[in-house]
Amino acid sequence: MTVSPLRRVLTVLAAVALTVGALTVGVAPVGAAAEPDPKALTWTVQPATPSGPDQRRWINASLDPGAVVTEHLAVRNFSRNAVAFSLKAADGYLTDKGRFNMFSSDRPSVDGGTWIDVQEKVTVGPNETRVVPFTITVPKGATPGDHPAGIAATVTSTGGTVNVESRVGFRVMVRVNGSAQATLPVQGLSARYTPSWNPFAGGTLRVRYTVGNAGNVWVSGTSRVVVSDLFGRTSHDATRTVEELLPAGSRQVETRADGVWALVRLRTTVTTSPALLGDAQVGADLRPVSATVTTWVVPWAQLALLVLLGVLLVGLRAMVRHRRRRLAGLLARARQEGRQEGQESVRVGGGTFGAEPDPGDARR
């Protein structure tokens, strides 16, 4: 069989193209192939003992200034490949939704996160768990109270010019022993009343305020909202839980009270009572705080009802008076007609029975 020159050229070009394609795949950058994809990874980080993970959700450490303690964390890799994790510690905080988080890598820590010393990296094989020790060193001049921090195992992926850091970790609550103070001041208290247009039903009072943690410890607590009217009668009294707050943290609270009767003035008083979280501390100073706001209300529905009742009453009285006048007029008319008829009867009777008989008629 004779092969044409054109077919030979096409065959050679096809072989060269296949070879170039195979080389392109084979010489891909090693760094890109080895870089883990966080979407394909699953891992956990939790408190541990030297022998392995324990049952703690986070670490609570109550220490004196200048104290040093060694703790452990466990990193478990659920993926099919070995992964090099970066271990990082940073200051902790609560998000607006109340979830614990730690500073990102581009935000420097200034408090409890700087007290944690852990190795920079750990390589964990597929389906393997590695235990890593770390130390917490409290500065000698540390102020009493809670200093929240977090520690995490992170993986960084590069997408164009943006580095994405994925991390999994837990909180480390360091409490420096000393005077513990807890108070939850109420700020920005406001109450807005919406009346019901049904005069026989109460309206709705919406109470908004911000609870701040002005103490030096990690707390939760309760807030009690009491609403009283012009005469001091209580129309609403309810208590709700204040979620956890770290020192210098704050949380917005909104309460709705239905069926509130408003008569010119409403007094709304919010009282907060803190409760210590974490390790109990004897002699902690827990101070309740109260704030009051006055709301002036015009009870339009009730006023409208009173006006309507007044109009009905005036109309009823006018109708009764009209009927009385009409009846009196009828009676007066009847009397007048009766008097007239009596007078006419007297005139007629005088002409018939008033004449004397003529004596001459008898003689005749």
C-alpha positions in Angstrom: 0.0 0.0 0.0 1.4 3.4 -1.0 1.1 6.3 1.5 0.8 9.7 -0.1 3.2 12.5 1.1 0.2 14.5 2.3 -1.0 11.7 4.6 2.5 11.3 6.0 2.7 15.0 6.9 -0.6 14.9 8.7 0.3 11.8 10.7 3.6 13.4 11.9 1.8 16.6 12.9 -0.8 14.6 14.9 1.9 12.7 16.7 3.8 15.9 17.5 0.6 17.5 18.9 -0.1 14.5 21.1 3.5 14.6 22.5 3.4 18.3 23.2 0.1 17.9 25.0 1.4 15.1 27.3 4.5 17.2 28.1 2.4 20.2 29.0 0.4 18.1 31.6 3.5 16.5 32.9 5.5 19.7 33.5 2.8 21.5 35.5 4.2 23.5 38.4 4.8 21.3 41.4 3.7 24.0 43.8 0.3 24.3 42.1 -0.3 20.6 42.1 0.7 20.2 45.8 -1.4 23.2 47.0 -4.4 21.9 48.9 -7.9 23.0 47.8 -9.9 23.9 51.0 -13.1 22.9 49.3 -11.8 19.4 49.0 -10.5 19.3 52.6 -12.3 18.4 55.8 -10.5 18.8 59.1 -11.2 19.5 62.8 -9.3 21.1 65.6 -10.2 20.6 69.2 -8.7 20.7 72.7 -6.8 17.7 73.7 -4.6 16.0 76.2 -1.1 14.5 75.3 -2.9 11.3 74.4 -5.6 12.6 72.1 -8.7 14.7 71.8 -10.9 15.2 74.9 -14.5 16.3 75.5 -13.9 20.0 75.9 -15.5 22.4 73.4 -12.9 25.1 74.3 -10.2 25.8 76.9 -10.9 27.7 80.1 -7.8 28.7 81.9 -7.8 30.7 85.2 -4.2 31.9 85.8 -2.3 34.3 88.0 -0.3 37.1 86.4 3.1 35.7 85.3 1.8 32.0 85.1 2.6 29.6 82.3 0.5 26.6 81.4 0.9 24.0 78.7 -2.2 22.8 76.8 -2.7 20.6 73.7 -4.7 20.7 70.5 -5.6 17.9 68.1 -5.8 18.3 64.3 -7.6 15.6 62.4 -7.3 15.4 58.6 -10.3 13.6 56.9 -9.0 14.0 53.4 -7.2 11.5 51.2 -3.9 13.3 51.1 -1.4 14.7 53.6 -1.9 18.4 54.4 0.4 20.9 55.9 -1.6 23.1 58.2 -0.5 26.5 59.6 -1.3 26.9 63.3 -2.2 30.4 64.4 -3.4 32.1 67.5 -5.2 35.5 67.7 -7.4 37.7 69.8 -11.1 36.5 70.0 -14.3 38.4 69.7 -18.1 37.9 69.2 -19.7 38.7 65.9 -22.9 40.7 65.6 -24.8 37.4 65.5 -23.1 36.3 68.7 -20.7 33.8 67.2 -17.2 33.5 68.4 -14.4 34.4 66.0 -10.7 35.4 66.0 -8.8 38.1 64.3 -7.8 37.5 60.7 -4.1 37.2 59.8 -3.9 40.8 58.5 -5.2 42.2 61.9 -2.6 42.2 64.6 -3.5 40.9 68.1 -2.9 42.9 71.2 -4.3 40.8 74.0 -4.8 37.2 74.8 -3.9 36.0 71.3 -0.3 37.2 71.9 0.0 35.0 75.0 -0.3 31.8 73.1 2.8 30.2 71.7 2.4 27.3 69.2 4.5 25.8 66.4 3.9 27.4 63.0 3.0 24.3 60.9 2.0 20.7 61.3 1.7 18.1 58.6 -1.2 15.6 59.1 -1.5 12.5 56.9 -4.7 11.2 55.4 -7.3 10.2 58.0 -4.7 11.0 60.7 -4.8 12.9 64.0 -1.9 14.9 65.3 -1.6 16.3 68.8 0.3 19.5 69.2 1.3 21.2 72.5 1.1 25.0 73.0 1.7 27.2 75.9 -0.2 30.1 77.5 2.1 32.7 79.2 0.3 35.4 81.2 2.3 38.7 81.4 3.2 39.8 84.9 1.3 43.1 84.5 -1.9 41.5 83.0 -5.1 43.1 84.2 -7.6 40.9 86.0 -10.5 39.6 84.0 -11.1 37.6 80.8 -8.8 37.9 77.8 -10.5 35.9 74.9 -8.4 34.3 72.2 -8.6 31.6 69.5 -6.3 29.1 68.0 -6.8 27.5 64.6 -5.4 25.3 61.9 -5.5 27.1 58.6 -5.1 26.4 54.9 -4.4 29.2 52.4 -5.4 28.9 48.7 -4.4 31.4 46.0 -7.0 32.5 43.4 -5.4 35.0 41.1 -4.2 37.9 43.2 -6.3 37.0 46.2 -5.3 34.7 49.0 -8.2 32.9 50.7 -7.5 31.6 54.3 -9.7 28.8 55.5 -9.5 27.9 59.2 -11.0 25.7 61.8 -10.3 26.2 65.5 -11.7 26.8 69.0 -11.7 29.5 71.6 -9.2 29.9 74.5 -10.7 31.8 77.4 -7.9 33.1 79.7 -9.0 34.6 83.0 -6.5 36.5 85.0 -7.2 36.0 88.6 -8.1 39.2 90.6 -11.0 41.5 91.1 -13.9 40.4 88.8 -16.6 43.0 87.9 -19.7 42.5 85.9 -22.3 45.1 84.9 -24.6 45.4 81.9 -25.5 49.1 81.3 -28.5 49.9 79.2 -27.8 52.4 76.4 -30.0 54.0 73.8 -33.3 52.9 75.4 -36.3 53.9 73.3 -40.0 52.9 73.4 -42.4 53.4 70.5 -46.1 52.8 71.1 -48.5 51.8 68.3 -52.1 52.1 69.3 -54.9 49.7 68.3 -57.8 51.2 66.4 -60.0 48.9 68.4 -60.9 51.0 71.4 -61.5 47.8 73.5 -57.9 46.4 72.8 -54.5 47.5 73.9 -51.8 48.6 71.6 -48.2 47.4 71.0 -45.1 48.8 72.6 -41.7 48.2 70.9 -38.7 48.6 73.3 -35.2 48.8 71.9 -31.9 49.2 73.7 -28.3 48.2 73.7 -26.8 46.1 76.4 -23.0 46.5 76.9 -20.5 44.7 79.0 -18.8 47.3 81.1 -17.1 44.8 83.3 -13.9 42.8 82.9 -15.3 39.2 82.7 -17.3 37.1 80.3 -21.0 37.2 81.2 -24.5 36.6 80.2 -27.6 37.7 82.1 -31.2 38.7 82.1 -33.1 41.9 81.2 -36.5 42.7 82.8 -38.8 45.1 81.0 -41.6 46.6 83.1 -44.2 49.0 81.6 -46.5 51.0 83.8 -49.3 53.5 83.0 -50.1 57.0 84.4 -51.5 55.6 87.6 -48.6 53.3 88.2 -50.4 50.1 87.2 -48.2 47.5 85.5 -49.4 46.5 82.0 -46.3 44.5 81.0 -43.6 42.6 83.0 -41.4 40.2 81.1 -37.8 38.9 81.5 -35.6 37.6 78.7 -32.1 36.2 78.5 -29.1 38.4 77.5 -26.8 36.3 75.4 -23.0 36.0 76.2 -21.0 39.1 76.1 -17.2 39.5 76.3 -15.6 42.5 78.0 -16.3 45.7 76.1 -18.8 43.9 73.9 -22.4 45.0 73.3 -25.6 43.6 71.9 -28.8 45.1 70.6 -32.1 43.9 72.1 -35.7 44.4 71.0 -38.8 43.5 73.0 -42.4 43.7 71.9 -45.2 44.0 74.4 -48.8 43.5 73.1 -52.0 44.4 74.8 -50.6 47.5 76.5 -53.2 50.1 77.5 -51.9 53.7 77.1 -53.3 56.6 79.0 -51.3 59.8 78.3 -48.0 58.4 79.7 -46.1 55.1 79.7 -43.0 54.5 81.8 -40.7 51.7 80.6 -38.0 50.5 82.9 -35.3 48.0 81.8 -33.2 46.3 84.5 -30.3 44.0 83.7 -28.7 41.5 86.0 -25.3 39.9 84.9 -24.4 36.3 85.4 -20.7 35.1 85.4 -19.7 32.6 82.7 -16.7 30.4 82.6 -15.0 29.3 85.9 -16.8 30.6 88.9 -15.0 33.2 90.9 -15.6 33.9 94.5 -16.3 37.5 95.4 -17.2 38.7 91.9 -18.9 42.1 91.9 -22.2 41.6 90.0 -24.1 44.9 89.7 -27.7 45.2 88.4 -28.4 48.3 86.3 -31.7 50.1 85.4 -32.8 52.6 82.9 -36.2 54.3 82.3 -37.8 56.1 79.4 -41.2 57.9 79.3 -43.5 57.7 76.3 -46.3 60.2 75.9 -49.3 58.7 74.2 -52.6 60.1 72.9 -55.3 57.3 73.1 -57.0 58.3 69.8 -59.3 55.2 69.7 -60.6 55.8 73.2 -61.0 59.5 72.6 -62.9 58.8 69.4 -65.1 56.4 71.4 -65.7 59.1 74.0 -66.5 61.7 71.4 -68.9 59.3 69.7 -70.6 58.5 73.0 -70.8 62.2 73.8 -72.4 62.9 70.4 -74.9 60.0 71.0 -75.7 61.3 74.4 -76.2 64.9 73.2 -78.4 63.6 70.4 -80.4 61.4 72.8 -81.0 64.2 75.2 -82.0 66.5 72.3 -84.4 63.8 71.0 -85.9 63.4 74.5 -86.3 67.1 74.9 -87.9 67.4 71.5 -90.3 64.6 72.4 -91.1 66.3 75.7 -91.7 69.6 74.0 -93.9 67.9 71.4 -95.9 66.1 74.1 -96.2 69.3 76.1 -97.4 71.1 73.0 -100.0 68.3 72.3 -101.2 68.5 75.9 -101.4 72.3 75.8 -103.3 72.1 72.5 -105.7 69.5 73.9 -106.3 71.7 77.0 -106.9 74.7 74.8 -109.3 72.8 72.6 -111.1 71.5 75.7 -111.4 75.0 77.1 -112.8 76.3 73.8 -115.4 73.5 73.6 -116.5 74.3 77.2 -116.9 78.0 76.4 -119.0 77.2 73.4 -121.3 74.9 75.4 -121.8 77.6 78.0 -122.9 80.1 75.3 -125.4 77.8 73.7 -126.9 76.7 77.1 -127.4 80.4 78.1 -129.7 81.1 75.2 -132.0 78.1 75.9 -132.4 77.8 79.6 -131.8 81.4 80.7 -135.3 83.0 79.7 -138.2 83.2 82.3 -141.8 82.1 81.4 -144.3 84.8 80.5 -147.2 85.1 83.2 -149.6 86.2 80.5 -149.3 83.0 78.7 -150.6 81.2 81.9 -153.7 83.4 82.2 -154.5 82.9 78.6 
